[in-house]
Amino acid sequence: MLPAASPLAFEAFTDPNQLRRWWGPEGFTIPSLEFDPRVGESYRIKMQPPEGEAFYLTGEFREVDPPNRLAYTFRWEDPDPDDVETMVELSFRDLGGSTEVVFAQGPFKTEARHELHRDGRTDTFNKLEDQLSAQS
């Protein structure tokens, strides 16, 4: 549940300036971002962990239906052997001042990789919730 109407929640996922503020696990920053949220267009996000080298994720937008649905592919540029490209699908349901977001990602090659993504996603959604709360 996000503390914003669905148009604002959807915009948080498609506006590069907002995305920079909340994308990634706690402590990560986004030094660069190429992002064109239109069907068939791509994105590339440079993620910098608190320590160590940056890494990149990339993908292509498959569905962009504001403020209802967003779908895109997700893959690491330099993947571990157990990484594969996944599909991310988000559905937004306006509840009058807040938004229910249904998130699905997969398939994953291993359960360990799925857990790693789930943990990172939990941090990411907590940061997004904090950002949207601060805006209201």
C-alpha positions as CSV (number, residue, x, y, z in Angstrom):
1,M,0.0,0.0,0.0
2,L,1.4,3.4,-1.0
3,P,0.3,6.6,0.6
4,A,-0.6,8.4,-2.6
5,A,-3.4,8.3,-5.2
6,S,-2.6,6.0,-8.2
7,P,-1.5,8.8,-10.6
8,L,1.2,9.9,-8.1
9,A,2.2,6.3,-7.3
10,F,2.5,5.5,-11.0
11,E,4.5,8.6,-11.6
12,A,7.0,7.6,-8.9
13,F,7.8,4.6,-11.1
14,T,8.0,6.5,-14.4
15,D,9.6,9.9,-13.5
16,P,13.4,9.6,-13.6
17,N,13.8,12.4,-11.0
18,Q,11.6,10.6,-8.5
19,L,13.1,7.2,-9.3
20,R,16.6,8.4,-8.4
21,R,15.4,9.2,-4.8
22,W,14.0,5.8,-3.9
23,W,15.2,3.1,-6.3
24,G,17.4,0.3,-4.8
25,P,18.1,-1.2,-1.4
26,E,18.9,1.0,1.6
27,G,22.2,2.8,1.2
28,F,22.3,2.5,-2.6
29,T,22.5,5.6,-4.9
30,I,21.7,6.0,-8.6
31,P,24.6,8.0,-10.2
32,S,23.2,7.7,-13.7
33,L,19.9,6.8,-15.2
34,E,18.7,6.4,-18.9
35,F,15.0,6.0,-18.8
36,D,12.3,6.3,-21.4
37,P,9.1,4.8,-20.1
38,R,7.3,4.1,-23.4
39,V,6.4,0.7,-24.8
40,G,9.4,-0.7,-26.7
41,E,11.9,1.7,-25.2
42,S,14.6,0.8,-22.8
43,Y,16.1,1.8,-19.5
44,R,19.6,1.5,-17.9
45,I,20.2,2.2,-14.2
46,K,23.6,2.5,-12.6
47,M,23.3,1.4,-9.0
48,Q,26.1,2.3,-6.5
49,P,26.2,0.2,-3.3
50,P,27.6,1.9,-0.2
51,E,30.9,0.0,-0.8
52,G,32.3,-1.6,-3.8
53,E,31.8,-1.3,-7.6
54,A,28.7,0.0,-9.2
55,F,26.5,-2.3,-11.3
56,Y,24.0,-1.8,-14.0
57,L,20.5,-3.1,-14.6
58,T,18.7,-2.7,-17.9
59,G,15.5,-3.7,-19.6
60,E,12.7,-2.8,-22.0
61,F,9.2,-1.4,-21.3
62,R,6.5,-3.9,-22.5
63,E,3.4,-2.1,-21.1
64,V,2.9,1.4,-19.9
65,D,-0.8,2.2,-19.0
66,P,-0.9,5.2,-16.6
67,P,-2.0,5.0,-13.9
68,N,-3.0,1.4,-14.0
69,R,-0.2,-0.9,-15.1
70,L,3.5,-1.1,-15.9
71,A,5.5,-4.0,-17.2
72,Y,9.2,-4.3,-18.2
73,T,12.0,-6.7,-18.5
74,F,14.8,-6.7,-15.9
75,R,18.3,-8.0,-16.3
76,W,21.8,-7.3,-14.9
77,E,24.4,-6.3,-17.5
78,D,27.1,-8.4,-15.8
79,P,25.0,-11.3,-14.3
80,D,26.0,-14.0,-11.9
81,P,25.6,-17.4,-13.5
82,D,22.2,-17.9,-11.8
83,D,20.8,-14.6,-13.1
84,V,18.3,-14.6,-15.9
85,E,16.2,-11.9,-17.5
86,T,12.9,-11.6,-15.6
87,M,9.6,-9.8,-16.3
88,V,8.3,-7.2,-13.8
89,E,4.6,-6.5,-13.7
90,L,3.0,-3.8,-11.5
91,S,-0.8,-3.1,-11.2
92,F,-2.0,0.0,-9.4
93,R,-5.4,0.2,-7.8
94,D,-6.5,3.6,-6.5
95,L,-8.1,3.5,-3.1
96,G,-8.9,7.2,-2.8
97,G,-5.7,8.7,-1.4
98,S,-3.7,5.5,-1.3
99,T,-2.8,2.9,-3.9
100,E,-2.6,-0.8,-3.7
101,V,0.3,-2.0,-5.8
102,V,0.5,-5.6,-6.9
103,F,4.1,-6.5,-7.9
104,A,5.2,-9.7,-9.6
105,Q,8.7,-10.6,-10.9
106,G,10.0,-13.8,-12.4
107,P,10.8,-16.4,-13.3
108,F,14.0,-16.7,-11.3
109,K,16.6,-19.5,-11.9
110,T,17.1,-20.2,-8.2
111,E,15.2,-19.6,-5.0
112,A,18.4,-17.9,-3.6
113,R,18.2,-15.3,-6.4
114,H,14.4,-14.8,-5.8
115,E,15.1,-14.2,-2.1
116,L,17.9,-11.7,-2.9
117,H,15.5,-9.8,-5.2
118,R,12.7,-9.9,-2.6
119,D,15.0,-8.5,0.1
120,G,16.1,-5.7,-2.2
121,R,12.6,-5.0,-3.3
122,T,11.4,-4.7,0.3
123,D,14.0,-2.0,1.0
124,T,13.1,-0.3,-2.2
125,F,9.4,-0.2,-1.5
126,N,10.1,1.1,2.0
127,K,12.1,4.0,0.6
128,L,9.3,4.7,-1.9
129,E,6.7,4.7,0.8
130,D,8.8,7.2,2.9
131,Q,9.2,9.5,-0.1
132,L,5.5,9.5,-0.9
133,S,4.7,10.1,2.7
134,A,7.0,13.1,2.8
135,Q,5.3,14.6,-0.3
136,S,1.8,14.4,1.2
